[in-house]
Amino acid sequence: MWESVALTLAGTAGNNIGKVLQKKGTLILPPLSLKLKVVKAYASNQLWISGFLMDMCGAALMLTALSQAPVSVVQPIAGCGLAILCVFSHFYLKEVMNGLDWIAITLAGLGTIGVGVGGEEQKVDQIPLLNIPWLVLSIVILFVLLNTWLHMYKKQRREQELTGPEVIEEIIYGLESGILFGISSVISKMGFVMSEMGFPKIVVPAAISCSVCCSAVGFVYQTRGLKHGRAIVVSTCTSVASIVSGVVAGMIALDEHLPKAPTARFFLLLGWFFIITGVILLVSSTRLIARLPRPVQKFLKSNIERTHSIRRPGSARGKDPIPTTTIHTSSLHLLASPTKEKA
């Protein structure tokens, strides 16, 4: 189990850091196209190539982890990618972090340990095929309800000529993308399980292909939410929905279950709670601090942040030119969320 935890952490680190390096490398590159000159420019950019290779290695490690451990273990730990990215951005990109960020990273780390302690290997003898149609039907109905709600909300806004943040739209697109990302992990795991059960080996690449397609659709929903919405809302809903949907779908489609031992079950649930709480704090830490009393704000702000403010008068965390990135590591997608959204 700890080997799978290590693989997941390495995979999520590779995906997150790789995407940031790619993003940083493209700052001096033209828009990606199939033109020979453009392809050569990307291939000769060491920063972009390094990020691309890290991203691919991270995806391979995540698939390896999914082949060895239950989705209920891999998916929550994959949610710690944001914490790893924050640490990397702090030391490599010199991004300023406050005290609440470090608390969130600590919670995510403790949650990972809890999942590792409470998680257990589960041997799937047979896939409950009768549950899969019900799962698919439930997802379809859920998406119909969410999109109907979204259509009614947009119509109401147009009629009333409302302005301001489109909160409902942000939440719906975040939930839809997170659900698709969580389901994509379950589909990948299902391919490995079916291969172990004696099905033709073709089921593994077929399942991975379906997983990538599912993630691509999720990326479209995510991009729609980020186009006019706030990254803080969209990314939070995406991360939480991805973890919850992956765990629930794994229990329904793969017959995964909670540990029977009370202690192991407690640590697993506590780990899930810590990881989700840490993710929410990371995306909303700056806004949360702004709502706290001034003495608490001063306590949570790090010395590095105060020094940074002195050296760069008028600068703010939200004006950092380097965009942060949240990666769903079991899939190949990118949520580019400018740090000004977080502020």
C-alpha positions, 0 to 999 in steps of 0.5 A: 500500500505504501508503494502505491502511495509513493507512486501516487505522490510521485505521479501527482508531483510530476503532473503538477510540476511538469505542467508549470514548467510547460506553462513557463516555457510557452511564455516565449513560444508561439501558439502550438500548431503543427507547423514545422517551425513551431514544432522545432521551437517547442522541441528546442525549448529545454524548459518545455521539454522537461515539463512535458517529460515530467508530465508523461512520467507522472501519468505513467506513475499514476497508472501504475498506482491505479493498477496496484491500489484501490481508487479510494486510496489513489484518488484522494492522494492525487488531490494533494497535487495542489499542495505539492505544487504550492511547495514547488512554487514557493521554493522554485518560482519564489511564490509567497505563501502565508501561514494558512497555506502551510497549515493546508499543506500540513493537513494534506500531508497528514491526510496522505499518511492517514489514507496510507495507514487506513487503506488496504489492498482489495482483491476484486474477484468479479466486477458488479456489472449490474451496478455499472448501468445504474452508475452510468444512468445516475451520472447522466441524470445528474448531468441533466439536472445540473445543466437544466439548473444552469440553463434556468440560471442563465435565463434568469440572469439575462431576464433580470440583467444581473451582474457580478460573479456567476456563482451557480455557473462556477459551481456547476461547471466545477462539479461536472468537470470534477465528476468526469475526472473522478470517473476517468480514474475508475475507468482506468482502474476497471481496465486493469481489474478486467485484465487480471480477471482474464479478459483480453489484454486489449481492455487496458488500452481501451479503458485508458483511451476512454479515461482520456476521452472522459478527462478531455470532456471534463477539461472542456467543462472546466475551461468553460467555468474558468472563462468567466468564473473565478478560479477559486470556486471552480478549482475547489468544486473540481478538486472535491468533486473529483475525490468524492466521485472517484471514491463513490464510483469505485465502491459502486463499479469496482465493489471497493469497500471501507476497511473492516477494522475500526481503526483502519476505517477511522484513519482512512476517513480522517485522511479523506477529510484532511485532504479535502480540507487542505485542498479547500484551504489552499485555494481560498487561503488568501480570501479567508485571511482577508476576512479574519481579524487584523491580529490573526492576519498578522500572525498568519502572514509569514516573514517572507511575505512581509519582506516581499511586500517591503521590497516590492511596494504595492505588489500583491500575491495576486499580481504574480506573473506566474500562473498556478496550475491544478492537475488531476493527475490520473488524467492528462488535463490542466487547470490553469488558474492565475494567482490573481483569481486566488487573491 
